[in-house]
Amino acid sequence: MRLGSILIGCSLLALAVPAHAQSAGAAGGEPSGADGAVAEMNAGEIIVTANRRAERLQKVPIAVTVVDGGQLVRQNVNSVENLTRSAPALDIAGPTGYGALSIRGVGGISLAQSSEGSVGVVIDNVALANTSIDPPLLFDIARIEVLEGPQSTLFGRNSSAGVINVVTAAPDPSRFALIAHTDVGTLDNYIGRVAVNVPVSDNAALRVAAGFNQDPKVQHNLADDSWQKRQSDAVRGRFLWKATDRLTVNLSSDYTHNHYNGGVQWAVYQSSPTSLLTARLAGCGVVVGPANTDGCAGTNRSDHKVFGASGQIDLELGDLTLTSVSAIRRRTINELVDIDSTTANRYTQPQTGSQRNLSQELRLSTPNGGFIEGVAGLYYSNQRLTNSVTQVGNILADLPLIGACPLPSPALCALPFGQVRDTAVQTEGYAAFGQATLNLSPRFRVVLGLRLGHESVQAQTAATTLAPGAVGQITPLPAINAKATDTYFGYRAGLQYDLTPHLMVFATITRGYKGPAVNDQAAGVSGSQLIVRPEIPTSMEGGFKSSLMDGNIAFNATGFYTRIKDFQANFVDTSTAVNLLVFGNAPTYRTWGATANLFGRPVTGLTLNLGATFLVRRYGAGYFAQNAAGQIVDVSRFRPGGALKLTGSAEYTVPLSAGLNGFVQTDVVRTPRQYSNAAGDAVLSVDDWVAVGGRIGVKTSNNRFGVSVFVRNLFDTFRSGARFSTPVSAQQLDPASFAQFAGAESRRVVGLSLDASF
């Protein structure tokens, strides 16, 4: 959402000034001792809730990557975005911190406040909706399930690409526990986690956990010698009460604070040698180049706060289980971004906003083992969002140098211009859903699912007003007030067959859904252009799940083909006299490929989790975008080859003495070449990248104490997070400048880890 606001502001400039030069129960959660459960247990017995009910992973006809709490710690995975190291089908569709996730190539950054991501994030049965831009830190986690492909039948409107299903560690009434972990690394990288489990009675317990994360300092502001050190502080409390044999109550609350103050938002990696922008950067000491992470800018700061509370009640009614999940989530943002990449005060963007989301879900589940195994339910959500963006600065001050001031008097160009734009969004949705597995024989099963729902999205964006201190608006824009409604249905149908007790094959077809939106930040659109139609994917999958070596190893593979009608994306509208950058619908978008996973314990002491995804993607005819040279091109003519992503994590433990074990762990991620714009410009592409990490250490045989040395990005190979045309470069007399984000993995980090549990 933040990057979208920045892009919106920069598109306004283009109009204003011509450019010149584990096991889980229904309650959702694991006992406190579940860390590492996936690695330690028989691979064929791993339990997941991918179908909103507890089932064995190897019997679920869905491509699922499971990452347990132990692997998260070993790989320094602290946020949802970090999961790209562990899940081969998951990627970040943009810079770290902007909430743009993609699965199987579906997902991206939106220019509309009223839109949601294509990847749903669910934590302990609560869908985060738009608050998934700031999901809670990943600490005290039992397991994470990355579900590939459309999951709208059971998980709702914002899961047309897939779902990240997070299950936190549940309170345990049977024992007291204290678990702590800390990482101290180079580049001021700090991680801390602590969890306390307190039995209240023999049928109730309280679990309180806290986490702290400071990303390595990578992006440096030479103007004031500050670094962008992204910090996150979080706390979560869970209370579990097994009131009777048939009634269980789960109460949960969490708070996350994501913030930074200093550094730069991005760094320029290419610019014209003789431009004014280049001269300003050089005068500050910035060396422009492919691996540059330095900048020279004014103040940058960000403050995001997220609060959530939920209550889940599970009541057994005979053989059925009734589940109620009630939740509220709130989010506030306060930001200041210096957009012009220099200290010249050409363009600054303050932004404030708030968001509130209410949700209620009721589900009725059957027991496992009968002729029908299924779940049916009702879902309701209500969301309110407000956002205020100010764009201000001496944006035209450099143009008189080349006689390009668009105003009657060149002296006017030196004065500050700016505007304020306020947006309010209301979203409401309700649905009925159900899915059942029919056990027609001990070996043959049929899966049938359906979701019927209604969505309503209304957005009001006020006409731009003059910013404080400005003499005129950058581009005066009229008010927008539009509403989109839709009644929809989604479905899933599939077949499963057990060829042997250790080999299951399946085939499914799924129709997903992502709700409509309003083009609430567009510059100058009207009428039908304001409404963004729903995104409708239809996915066909086929694959197998197998258990090897007496169930110690699982090998699963899935082939898929997805065709999306009205894919929601940013594009250039060529139907008007002025080419406008808007958020709307590409007629079609297709992805196809395959995913494979191998995981388990092949020999004593060795755990593995390996994954691979091969992906091809294509836009259909009629989708236009702007390339790096500013030309409007038909994106359907861009034919990138297949992309192969590999993930691997392995740990080997060996006894050193009666009470001490040694261990060595390594992980490797191979990320293919990625294109930062739909036109596929080489200058904006990010090369393929191999990142190697690992740790070596010792721990007591009872796992109470451990110490290790870790490394991330062992070979210190730089990789950009995303690349784009430098904002405001044309107004600083540079027609061909490009900038990049650098993420936490961009530089090598070496550190020390300490673990303790009681």
Rosetta blueprint (number, residue, H / E / L):
1 M L
2 R H
3 L H
4 G H
5 S H
6 I H
7 L H
8 I H
9 G H
10 C H
11 S H
12 L H
13 L H
14 A H
15 L H
16 A H
17 V L
18 P L
19 A L
20 H L
21 A L
22 Q L
23 S L
24 A L
25 G L
26 A L
27 A L
28 G L
29 G L
30 E E
31 P L
32 S L
33 G L
34 A L
35 D L
36 G L
37 A H
38 V H
39 A H
40 E H
41 M L
42 N L
43 A H
44 G H
45 E H
46 I L
47 I E
48 V E
49 T L
50 A L
51 N L
52 R L
53 R L
54 A L
55 E E
56 R E
57 L H
58 Q H
59 K H
60 V L
61 P L
62 I L
63 A L
64 V E
65 T E
66 V E
67 V E
68 D E
69 G H
70 G H
71 Q H
72 L H
73 V H
74 R H
75 Q L
76 N L
77 V L
78 N L
79 S L
80 V L
81 E H
82 N H
83 L H
84 T H
85 R H
86 S L
87 A L
88 P L
89 A L
90 L E
91 D E
92 I E
93 A L
94 G L
95 P L
96 T L
97 G L
98 Y L
99 G L
100 A L
101 L E
102 S E
103 I E
104 R L
105 G L
106 V E
107 G L
108 G L
109 I L
110 S L
111 L L
112 A L
113 Q L
114 S L
115 S L
116 E L
117 G L
118 S L
119 V E
120 G E
121 V E
122 V E
123 I E
124 D L
125 N L
126 V E
127 A E
128 L L
129 A H
130 N H
131 T H
132 S H
133 I H
134 D L
135 P L
136 P L
137 L L
138 L L
139 F L
140 D L
141 I E
142 A E
143 R E
144 I E
145 E E
146 V E
147 L E
148 E E
149 G L
150 P L
151 Q L
152 S H
153 T H
154 L H
155 F H
156 G L
157 R L
158 N L
159 S L
160 S L
161 A L
162 G E
163 V E
164 I E
165 N E
166 V E
167 V E
168 T E
169 A E
170 A L
171 P L
172 D L
173 P L
174 S L
175 R L
176 F L
177 A E
178 L E
179 I E
180 A E
181 H E
182 T E
183 D E
184 V E
185 G E
186 T L
187 L L
188 D L
189 N E
190 Y E
191 I E
192 G E
193 R E
194 V E
195 A E
196 V E
197 N E
198 V E
199 P E
200 V E
201 S E
202 D L
203 N L
204 A E
205 A E
206 L E
207 R E
208 V E
209 A E
210 A E
211 G E
212 F E
213 N E
214 Q E
215 D L
216 P L
217 K L
218 V L
219 Q L
220 H E
221 N E
222 L L
223 A L
224 D L
225 D L
226 S E
227 W E
228 Q L
229 K L
230 R L
231 Q E
232 S E
233 D E
234 A E
235 V E
236 R E
237 G E
238 R E
239 F E
240 L E
241 W E
242 K L
243 A L
244 T L
245 D L
246 R L
247 L E
248 T E
249 V E
250 N E
251 L E
252 S E
253 S E
254 D E
255 Y E
256 T E
257 H E
258 N E
259 H E
260 Y E
261 N E
262 G L
263 G L
264 V L
265 Q L
266 W L
267 A E
268 V E
269 Y E
270 Q E
271 S L
272 S L
273 P L
274 T L
275 S L
276 L H
277 L H
278 T H
279 A H
280 R H
281 L H
282 A H
283 G H
284 C H
285 G L
286 V L
287 V L
288 V L
289 G L
290 P L
291 A L
292 N L
293 T L
294 D E
295 G E
296 C L
297 A L
298 G L
299 T L
300 N L
301 R E
302 S E
303 D E
304 H E
305 K E
306 V E
307 F E
308 G E
309 A E
310 S E
311 G E
312 Q E
313 I E
314 D E
315 L E
316 E E
317 L E
318 G L
319 D L
320 L E
321 T E
322 L E
323 T E
324 S E
325 V E
326 S E
327 A E
328 I E
329 R E
330 R E
331 R E
332 T E
333 I E
334 N E
335 E E
336 L E
337 V E
338 D E
339 I L
340 D L
341 S L
342 T L
343 T L
344 A L
345 N L
346 R L
347 Y L
348 T E
349 Q E
350 P E
351 Q E
352 T E
353 G E
354 S E
355 Q E
356 R E
357 N E
358 L E
359 S E
360 Q E
361 E E
362 L E
363 R E
364 L E
365 S E
366 T L
367 P L
368 N L
369 G L
370 G L
371 F L
372 I E
373 E E
374 G E
375 V E
376 A E
377 G E
378 L E
379 Y E
380 Y E
381 S E
382 N E
383 Q E
384 R E
385 L E
386 T E
387 N E
388 S E
389 V E
390 T E
391 Q E
392 V E
393 G E
394 N L
395 I L
396 L L
397 A L
398 D L
399 L H
400 P H
401 L H
402 I H
403 G L
404 A L
405 C L
406 P L
407 L L
408 P L
409 S L
410 P H
411 A H
412 L H
413 C H
414 A H
415 L L
416 P L
417 F E
418 G E
419 Q E
420 V E
421 R E
422 D E
423 T E
424 A E
425 V E
426 Q E
427 T E
428 E E
429 G E
430 Y E
431 A E
432 A E
433 F E
434 G E
435 Q E
436 A E
437 T E
438 L E
439 N E
440 L L
441 S L
442 P L
443 R L
444 F E
445 R E
446 V E
447 V E
448 L E
449 G E
450 L E
451 R E
452 L E
453 G E
454 H E
455 E E
456 S E
457 V E
458 Q E
459 A E
460 Q E
461 T E
462 A L
463 A L
464 T L
465 T E
466 L E
467 A L
468 P L
469 G L
470 A L
471 V L
472 G E
473 Q L
474 I L
475 T L
476 P L
477 L L
478 P L
479 A L
480 I E
481 N E
482 A E
483 K E
484 A E
485 T E
486 D E
487 T E
488 Y E
489 F E
490 G E
491 Y E
492 R E
493 A E
494 G E
495 L E
496 Q E
497 Y E
498 D E
499 L E
500 T E
501 P L
502 H L
503 L E
504 M E
505 V E
506 F E
507 A E
508 T E
509 I E
510 T E
511 R E
512 G L
513 Y L
514 K E
515 G L
516 P L
517 A E
518 V E
519 N L
520 D L
521 Q L
522 A L
523 A L
524 G L
525 V L
526 S L
527 G H
528 S H
529 Q H
530 L H
531 I E
532 V E
533 R L
534 P L
535 E E
536 I E
537 P E
538 T E
539 S E
540 M E
541 E E
542 G E
543 G E
544 F E
545 K E
546 S E
547 S E
548 L E
549 M L
550 D L
551 G L
552 N L
553 I E
554 A E
555 F E
556 N E
557 A E
558 T E
559 G E
560 F E
561 Y E
562 T E
563 R E
564 I E
565 K E
566 D E
567 F E
568 Q E
569 A E
570 N E
571 F E
572 V E
573 D E
574 T L
575 S L
576 T L
577 A L
578 V L
579 N L
580 L E
581 L E
582 V E
583 F E
584 G E
585 N E
586 A E
587 P E
588 T E
589 Y E
590 R E
591 T E
592 W E
593 G E
594 A E
595 T E
596 A E
597 N E
598 L E
599 F E
600 G E
601 R L
602 P L
603 V L
604 T L
605 G L
606 L E
607 T E
608 L E
609 N E
610 L E
611 G E
612 A E
613 T E
614 F E
615 L E
616 V E
617 R E
618 R E
619 Y E
620 G L
621 A L
622 G L
623 Y L
624 F E
625 A E
626 Q E
627 N L
628 A L
629 A L
630 G L
631 Q L
632 I E
633 V E
634 D E
635 V H
636 S H
637 R H
638 F L
639 R L
640 P L
641 G L
642 G L
643 A E
644 L E
645 K E
646 L E
647 T E
648 G E
649 S E
650 A E
651 E E
652 Y E
653 T E
654 V E
655 P E
656 L L
657 S L
658 A L
659 G L
660 L E
661 N E
662 G E
663 F E
664 V E
665 Q E
666 T E
667 D E
668 V E
669 V E
670 R E
671 T E
672 P L
673 R L
674 Q E
675 Y E
676 S L
677 N L
678 A L
679 A L
680 G L
681 D L
682 A H
683 V H
684 L H
685 S E
686 V E
687 D L
688 D L
689 W E
690 V E
691 A E
692 V E
693 G E
694 G E
695 R E
696 I E
697 G E
698 V E
699 K E
700 T E
701 S L
702 N L
703 N L
704 R L
705 F E
706 G E
707 V E
708 S E
709 V E
710 F E
711 V E
712 R E
713 N L
714 L L
715 F L
716 D L
717 T L
718 F L
719 R L
720 S E
721 G E
722 A E
723 R E
724 F E
725 S E
726 T L
727 P L
728 V L
729 S L
730 A H
731 Q H
732 Q H
733 L L
734 D L
735 P L
736 A L
737 S L
738 F E
739 A E
740 Q E
741 F E
742 A E
743 G L
744 A L
745 E L
746 S L
747 R L
748 R L
749 V E
750 V E
751 G E
752 L E
753 S E
754 L E
755 D E
756 A E
757 S E
758 F L
